[in-house]
Amino acid sequence: MQFFKYIMLVLFLSTLTSSFTFSQDRNIDKIEMLYDQGNYITVLKKTKKLQALAKYKSNAPLKLFEALAEYQLAKDKKKYSTENALSNFKAFVALDTLSEYDITYGVYIYDLQSGLVNAIRELEKEGSSKAAEEKYKEYSALFKHKATFKEITKTKPVIKEKAPLIIIPEDAPEEVKETSIKKQQKNILKEAKKHIGTKYKYGGITPKGFDCSGFTQYVMAKNNISLPRTSKAQALQFKEVKQKNAQVGDLVFFGRNKNKINHVGIISEVDKDLLYMIHASTSRGIMITEITTNIYWNDKLQFITRTLEK
């Protein structure tokens, strides 16, 4: 029995070391940097070249970046194919048996996932339901935590009960405006916290499962604030505010740059220099996260917008 435990420990440490070595590979780090910079043609060439070497044969991160680069190029250039990109992504999923890289490179994968879902919505909107359903089958085969076809093609949540509508007259005294704003902030935070622990579901817009923008859209709709469906569209809804002026109820946006927003949360607490958000995490569902000292989120934070004005 002790010998068996020893063998299992050795295997675990071996896997851990292998994983760490992979994540520290200079060639893959360089590929990621080039992708971040938008050098998609170079990424495509380099990933194919590296995969021809024995060392990188069946390498999950390289297959992923090959898929992602072609997907980005296919948006504007006919020479490249979305079908090829999805085929390569399918190969990546098969290689990533432990979902190790699905988590590591989630911010990049989200963009491809979002694009496929938007394509489904557009086909349905144009009246091409059969094509939309076929595209959904493709989507279902590639991604986890997925919503139903009906959820994905819906653009607005169904809200049965809303918080009382608070109207602030323009000529109201400042103290009255301040009190009203604080009441609205309290209502938003109360509704958001109700859903802590709700599982993540991409395309989800109900308390049975949310994605990031589905969550913010639902919570705000419950508080009489209408938001569009996607994080990218929500980012254009309100005026930006400086990070030092953030307040509860503001929306906080993340992405590779200001034009490539792929995540949104609601500011839940401001504690001196620390900011907290409540959001839909792909790994843990609805949760509260401290942003300021969190390397992952702070590095991707792009801007904050004000939802409640006096």
SEFIDO-287233 format. One record per residue: x, y, z of N, C-alpha, C in turn; residue in one letter. Coordinates in steps of 0.05 Angstrom, whole numbers, plus 5000, padded with zeros to 4 digits. Atoms other than C-alpha are relative to their C-alpha. Layout:
SEFIDO-287233
XYZXYZXYZA...
***
This chain:
SEFIDO-287233
501749765000500050005000501750255000M498249774999505650485018501450044974Q498649985026509250314954498250124979F502049895019502850464914499850305003F500249714995502251144948502550144990K497549885009509551284932500050034970Y500149995030508551114858498150224991I502049795007502351564855501150285004M498849744994506252134887502050074978L498049965021511952054837498750084973V501449945025507052054779498850285001L501249734997503552674806502150224997F497949805002510053054815501150024972L499150015028512252834745498250164982S501949855016505853104715500150305006T499849724992506453744755502450144988L497549905011513653844733499850044970T500449995029511853694660498350244993S501849775005506154204664501550265003S498549754994510754734694501950064977F498049975021516054604641498650114974T501549925024510754674586499450305001F500949724997508355334614502350194998S497649835000515555594617501449984973Q498750035026517155414544500250274987D499549735012520356024512498650034973R501349985026517655864443497050055003N502949964997510455814468499550275012I500349734989511356444510500250214978D499649815022513756804447497550004982K502450035017507756534407497750165013I502249864986503056804461500450314998E499449725002506557484460499350114972M500649925027505957524384497050014995L502950005002498657344389498850245013Y500949764985497557894441500450254984D499349765016500758384393498550014974Q501650005024496058184337501549904975G498450105023501457854293499149724993N501350275004496757294272501349844978Y498750155022500257114206502649875010I497550104989506857034243499549775019T500850224981503456614297499349754984V500950235016500356164244502549854988L497650125012507056054209501749865021K498350114980510955934273498849755014K501250244987505955454304500249764982T499850235019505955024241502949904998K497150085002513555034237500949845025K499250144975514354834310498849725002L501450264997509254274306501149794981Q498750195018513353964250502449865014A497850124985518753824302499049795019L500750234982518653184343499250105028A500449894973518953584408497250115004K502549864997512553954393497649864986Y502250155013508453424358497949955022K502350034981501553384391500250185024S499749804978502954014432497450165001N502749874998496254284458500150314997A499949705003498255034466500550094971P499449925027501155064396497649954982L502450065015494954734366497950215005K502049804992490655234404500650264986L499449755012494455844379499949994970F500550035029494355574308497150044994E502849975004486855534314499150295003A500949724993486056224346501050204979L498949825020490656564295498549994974A501550035025486956284236497250115003E502649894994480356464268500050314997Y499849715002482557194275500450094971Q499449925028485257224204497549954982L502450065016478856914176497950215001A502049794997474857504201500250214977K499549795021477957964147501149894974D498650105024481557524097498849744990K501350245011478257014051502049764997K498050205002484856644046500049805023K500050164976483756374116497149905006Y502550134996478155934141499149965029S501150054973473755924203499749705005T500350294997472555184189502649875008E497350104993480055044192500650065029N499549914973480455444256498549825020A501650174982474855034289501049715000L498950275002477854384264502549985017S497650004983484454564297499450035029N500949974972480854774360499049735010F501050264992477454094361502449825006K497650164995484453774357501250095026A499049914974486654214415498449895023F501850114979480653984457500849715005V499350284998482653264443502749965015A497350014987489853404466499950095029L500249884974487853804527498249835018D501750204986485153184564499450085029T500449924972485853494634498850295002L501049725001483054184612501950195013S497949834988489654464637500350264985E499549765016490654944579497450154994Y502549865003483255094573499750215021D500049804978484055454640502250214995I497749825004490955754625499550214979T500449825023488856054558497050074996Y502949955001481456164575499350274988G500649735010481756914558500150014970V499850015029483756744486497749834988Y502150185010478856164478497350145001I502549854997473156614502499350154975Y500449845024474057044440498949834977D501050185021473056454393497249905007L502650094991467256194434497950224995Q501849775003464056884433499350044970S500549965028464856934358498149794988G501750215009461556264346497150045009L502749954989455656444391498750234985V501149775015454757114356499149924972N500750105027454656744289497349855002A502550144995449056304317497750205002I502149804996445156914339499350144974R500449865025446057264272498349834980E501550185018443556654233497149985008L502750014990437456604277498550264994E501249745004436157344271499250044970K500549985028436457294195497949814990E502050205007431356734196501149744990G498850255009436256184180500349815024S500150164976434155744238501549734997S498750265004436555094208503050025001K497149955000443555374195500950075028A499349924973443555674265500249755018A500050244984441854994296502449824993E497650155009447354654255502550115013E497849864988452255174280500149955030K500250054971449855054351501149715006Y499050274996451354304344503050005000K497049975002458454484323501150125026E499249864976458954954382499949815025Y500450184977456254424431502249795001S498050215001461453924408502850105009A497449884994467154404422500350125028L499849854975465454764487498549885023F501350084976463654604558498450235011K501549784986459055004604498250154981H501549865021454455154546497050035007K502849964997447455434546498449864978A501650125021441655164506499850184976T500449845025440155404435498150235006F502049804994434155774462501250235016K498749794983438256144515501950174983E498049855016443756334465498750204981I501249835020438956624415498250225013T501449794986435257034468501950235005K498249774995438057734476499350165025T500949864976434157964537499049805020K500950194980432857614603497050065007P502849964991425757504628500050075030V500049914972424857904692497150025010I502750014989418657764734499650235020K500349794980419858234792502550185000E497849815000424058864791500150165027K499849824977426659314847498350254994A501649755004422359944858501650204983P498749805017423960464805500550265016L499349764985427661054837500650224980I499749775018426861714799501150235016I498849774986431362284820499650254984I500449755014428862974800502650164997P497649845005434163424770500550215021E499849774981432663974820500149905030D499950114972433063504881502550095014A497549924985437963714936502149784997P497850195003444763374933499849775020E500250214980443562984997497849794992E502150185009437162694967501049824978V498850155022440862494904501949795010K498050194988446362174945498749765013E501550224986441461774987498749814980T501350165020437761534925502049824986S497950165013444261304891500949775018I499150214981446360924954497949785002K502150204999439560584956500149824975K499950155025440260374883502549815001Q497650164998447360124896499549755018Q500750214981444759714955498349794987K501850185014439259414912501549834979N498550145021444159224856501849795014I498250194986449058904905498449775013L501850204988443358534941499249794980K500950195021440858234876502449834990E497650145010447958054852500849785019A499150194980449657704917498149765004K501950224999443357284913501049764984K499350215020446656894857502849895005H497350114995453456744889499849705001I500050295002455056024874498649884976G501450095025450655984812502149924980T497950105019454455574760500350184976K499549865025457655884699498949844977Y501050125024454155744634500250204977K499649815021456556074570497450034984Y502549955013450456404538497750015019G502150014980446556344603499150285009G501149744992441856914622497949975022I501950054979437856604678501549905026T498850104975439156414752500849714999P499150285003440055694727502949994991K497249995009446755914698500550264984G499449755013450056564675502749994987F497349935008455856784632500450295010D499449754986459157444651498050224992C501849785009454857924609497149935005S502850094993448557504621499450075029G500349934972449657614695499650305004F500249714997450758364691497450104988T502549925013444858434643497649945018Q502250094983440258044690499850175025Y500049854975442258404754499250294995V500749725005441759094722497050024991M502849995009435058924689498149985024A501650024976432358734758499950275014K499949744988434259444778499450224980N501049805020431059794718502150134983N497949905017437559884680500349814977I499950185024437459604609502849994989S497350045012443959314581499749824976L499950185023445458994514501149735008P499450274993447158254512503049945005R497250084999454758224503501750205016T498249824985460558504545501150224983S498949805019463258864484497950234996K502149795004456559224473499550155026A500449874974455759364548502150205006Q497849824995462459704548499550284987A500649755014459560244502497750155012L502649894990453360384545500350255017Q499749784981456060864597502750144998F497549855000461561374609502149875018K497850114984468361154634500550185024E499149854977470661364703502849905008V497350084991477661354733499849795021K500050224981479360744774499850095028Q500049904973480461164836497350115008K502749904995473261424829497949784999N501950225003470060734823498249985024A501950034978463860604864498349744996Q501750235002459160024879497950034979V502049985021454659864820501250074973G498749955026459660084767500649744986D499250245016461359594711503050024995L497150015004468659374704500549814977V499650155025471259114637502949914997F497450135003477058654619500349914971F499450105027480458434555502950044993G497249975008486858444515500650304995R499849715002485659184500497250125000N502649874997480059694501498049934977K501750075023477459464433499449705000N500550294999477458724452499249915028K501250064974473158684514498849724999I501250265000471357974534499149915028N501150074973469358004608499050255014H501149784985465158444652499149915028V501050064972463558474727498850255011G501249774986460058934776501750065025I498449924976464059324828498249955024I501550084977461759034894500950145026S498849874976466359394943502450174992E497649845003471359954945501250045029V498849994973476059885005502850144997D497649845004481260445003501149974971K498950045027485760244944499249744987D500850265011482559564935497350004988L502650025013477059414886499149714999L501250275001472458804889497850004979Y502250035019467758554835498549745005M501650245000462158054833499549934970I500050075029462257674767499649704996H500350285007461157014731502749894991A497450135006467656624734499549734987S500350265014468456044686500649765017T499250224983471555624740498249965024S501550024975467255784801497250124999R502749885002460856114775500050285012G500249734989458356744809501550025026I498349974977463456984859501050295003M498849744996466757594889503149974998I497150015004473957734868501350275006T498549754997478958254891501750044975E498749955026481758584829502850125002I497649835000487359064849502649855003T497650154995492458564875500149734985T500250255015490157994831501450034973N498449965025495457934776498449944975I501550085024490857574728498050214991Y502049815007485158074731501050284997W499049735002488958714743501550054974N498549985025493358574682498150044976D501849995023487158524638497850225003K501949794995483059094669500450224980L499849795020481459604615498750265009Q501349754991476460104644497549935017F502450024984470560224690497950204990I502149805008463860554672498050045022T501949924979458860914716497149944991R502750075007451860614715497950185013T501949844985448561064767501050295002L499349724999448761814758498050165016E501849834984445962354803498350174981K
***
